[in-house]
Amino acid sequence: MPNAARKSPQSALIQKELIPRSPLTREDWDFSIVPDPELVPCLLWEFLRESETAHRFVNEWKLREEKLGPPNPNSDPEYLERINRCFKNFRFKINHAFHQNLFIYSALNGNVPFSTPWKKIPAEPKQLLKDGVLIVERPVAIVPPFGFFPMFDDQSETFRVRVRYGLYDDNAIRHEITTKFADAIIKCRPKGVAPQARQESGKGRNSEWRGMLNSLGLARLAGRYTARQLQTEMPEVYRHVAESRSDKVTSAVQNKLRDASRRFRKRFQEILPFEKRPPLCLRRPNRSQ
């Protein structure tokens, strides 16, 4: 083959990319206006966007549906196997008590493409993701009529709570349900197991989440641009990274981008222990396009 017709190693690397490169929008790297209640679901969603394992899982299932059609949850064993794989393999390791199965299923059901930044997810699927990270002592589902049972990963135990009929006032119904359910939890809790402390998202915890998102955003920028390119081609972004100092030396900004990439990669591996490869944004050809 003539030398002119040979593909460069860089071109081959681009072709092997799992996901085609798309324009980097501000929503992909600037998370400064994410509200506090959305910090955790935003962080988990954005981390999943950088996971090759998560992408492959969704893409393989989409190909399966294109060939065989949508599965029937009631009679398709492969569908049930997929759900079991999803719940077993995709587990987050994060200091936040929440029902992981609900979030994981909402994130990996393929309804929202991974190309969608958190701030551009439609309201309905975003609400499902937000519901998945609600802080609870035990994940709870409503069972009509007037019954409750906690949901466990292995579905190994259930219980119901009787509520008096004839209650028509909303506050009275709410008080009855809350009181009965609290008593049921105490009675059903195994001996020697203390109640899990409710973890409120205070300023310190929110600051930690924002720090992780900030490192992710800077890592995505570092995977596309040098500090010099940001200064000349995207001065507004450069000022944002340089903390409003447009005259700050580019070497300091470059060090900031590099340090943020290292911090993000470390937290990425901690929070997504199922992902054995580096984040996608740190494996793409730097500044090649």
N, C-alpha and C positions, 0 to 999 in steps of 0.2 A: 504494500500500500504506500503511495507517495506520502512524503512527510506532510504536504499541504493538506492531505485528506484525513490525516490522523487527528483524533480528538485529544485535546489537552487533558491532563489529569483533573484540572479544575472543572472543565466541561463535564467530564464523566461524573465528578462528585455532585454537580448540580443535578444531573439526570437521575442520580440515585437518591435524591432527596425524597423523603416520605411525602412531604407536602410542598406544592409549588410556592415559591416566594410570592408574597402579596405585599402591596404598599403598606408601610408602617404608619398607622394613623395615630393621632394624639391619644385616642382612647386605649391604644395598645401599650403606652408607656407612662401616661400621666394619670395617677390614681388619687390625686390630691383632693378631689371633690367627692370621693366615695363616702356616703354617710356612714356613721359608726355602726348602725345595725347591719350594714351590708358588707362590712370589712371581711368577716370570715368566709361567707359564701363567695365573695369576689376573689379572695386569695386562693381558695381551693379550685375554683373554676379556672382562673388564670394559670395556676400551676398545672392543672390537667391539660391545658392547651399546649404546654411544653413537654408533655409526656408522649413519647413514641408508642408506648404500650397502650395507652388509652386510645390514641388515634387508630392503631391497628385493630383494636377490639371493635370499635364502631365501624370502621371501614369494611372489615370482614363480614360483619353482620349485615351491612347494607348490600354487599354483593350477594349474600345468601338470599336476602329478600327480593332482589332484582331477578334472581333465577327461579325461586320457588314461591314468591309471593309472600304477603304478610303472614306471620305465624298465628295460630290459634292458641291463646294462652291456656285454654281448657283441655286441649287434646294433643298439643304438639310437645313431645318430650324434649325435642331439641331446644325449644323455647325455654322450658323449665331448666334445662341444663345450662343455657346461657345465663339465666338469672342467677343460678347457683354459682357459676364461675365468676360472675360480676361481683356478688356479695363476698365471695371467698377470697378472691385475688386482689381486689381493689380496696385497700384499707389505708386510711390516713393515720399518721402518727402525729397528733397535734394536741396540745394542752387545752382542749375545749370539749366539754361533754355534750354530745349530740348523737342523734340516731343516724349513723353513717349510711345504712342501707337506703334510706329515703333519699338522701342527697346523691349517693352514687348512682342509683337507678335513674333519677331525674337528669343527671349529668351525662350518663352514657346510653340513654335510650335513643340517641340520634336525632331527636326532634330539633335541637339547636346545634348548628354546625360549630365546630371548634374554631372556625375562622372568625366567629362573632365575639368581639370584646364584651366584657361584663356590662358596660354601660349601654350597649346596643341590644342586649337581649330583650325580647318582647316581654310585656308585663306579666302574662300568665305563666310562662315557663320560669321566669325569674322568681316569681313568688313561690313556686314549688322548690326551687333551690334554696331560697331564703328559709322556707319552712323546714328544710332538712337540717338546718344548723341551729334550730331553736334549742336553748339550754333546758334540759329536762332531767329529772331524776330517773324516770323510767319512760321510754317511749310509749305513748298511749294512743289507742284508736277507739273511736266511738262505735258502739255496736247497738243498733236499734233492737227492741225498744228500751231505752233507758238503761243501757248496760255499758260496761267498760271492760277492757282487758289490755294488759301490757303486751307489746310485741317484742319478741326475742328473736335473735338470729336463728336459733334452732327450733323456734315455735314449740318449746318443750313444756310450757305451762301457761295456763290462762285462768282468769277468775272474773266473776261478774259482781257488780254492786247493785243491790236493789234500791230503787228510789221510789218514794211514796207517790202514788197517783193523786190527782186533785190539786197539784201545785200549779198555779197559773201565773204567778208573779215571777218575772225573770230573775230578780235578786234571790227570791226564795229557792228557786230551782238551782241556781248557781251555788248557793250556800249548801244545799242538800247534797249536791253532787260532790263538791269539794270536800265536805266533811266525811261523807261515806267513803270516798276513794282514799283519802288520807288514812282513815282507820284500816282500810283493806290493805294498803301498802305495809303498814306497821305489822299487821297480823301475818302477812305472807312473806315478810322478809326473813331469810334464813337466820338462825341464831348465830350470834357473833359477828354479823355483818352490820357495820354502822351505816347510817344513811349518808348518801353522797352529798357533800357540801355543794350548795348552789353557787356556781361560778358566775359572778356578775362581770360584765365587760367594763372595767374601770379604765381610767385614763392610761394607766401603765400598760394594760393588755392591749388597748386600742393602739397605743404608740408602737407596740411590738408588731402588730399586724401591719400597720402603715409602713413601718420600716422594711418589712419583707416585700411588700408591694413596690415600694420605692426602689429596692435593689433589683427586683424583676424588671421594672421599667427601664432602669439604666442599663441592665444587661442586654435588653433588646436593642437599645440604641447602640451599645458597644458592638453588637453583632452586625451592625449595618454601617456605622460611620466611625471615623477617627474624630478626635476633638477638633482637629484643624478643619475637617469637612463640615462639622457642625457649625463652626465659627463663620465659615465663608458661605455655606449653602443654606443653613437654617439658623440664622442668628438669634431668633426668638427662642428656639429650643436650647441653643448654647447658653443663653442668659439664664434659662430655667435651670439647666444643669449646674452652671457656675454660680447659682444662687444670686442672680441679678447683677453680677459683676462681669460686664462684657469685656473688660480689659484684663480679666484674670488670665494668667499665662496658660497656654493650651496644655502644657505638660502636667499642670496640676489637675486640669479637667480630665485629661487622659488617665491619670492615676485614679481619679475618682470613679471613672467608668470601669476601670479594671478591678478595683477593689470591690465595687458593687457586684460585679459579675462573680467574683469569688464567693462573696457572702450569699448571693442567690443560689449558686450551685450547691453550697453546703446545706442551706435550708431546704432546697429542693429534694436532695437525697434523704434528708431527715423526715420530711413530711410525707413524701411519696416513696416509702421503702420498697414498693413493688417495682419501681422503675430502676433498672440497673444501668441504663445508659444516661449520658449527660442530657441536659435540657436541649430541646431542638434549636432554640435561638442561639446557643453557644456552639452548635455543630454546623451551622450554615456557613457557606463561604463568606468571609468577612469582606464587605465593601466591594464585592465583585459585580454588583449590579446597581 
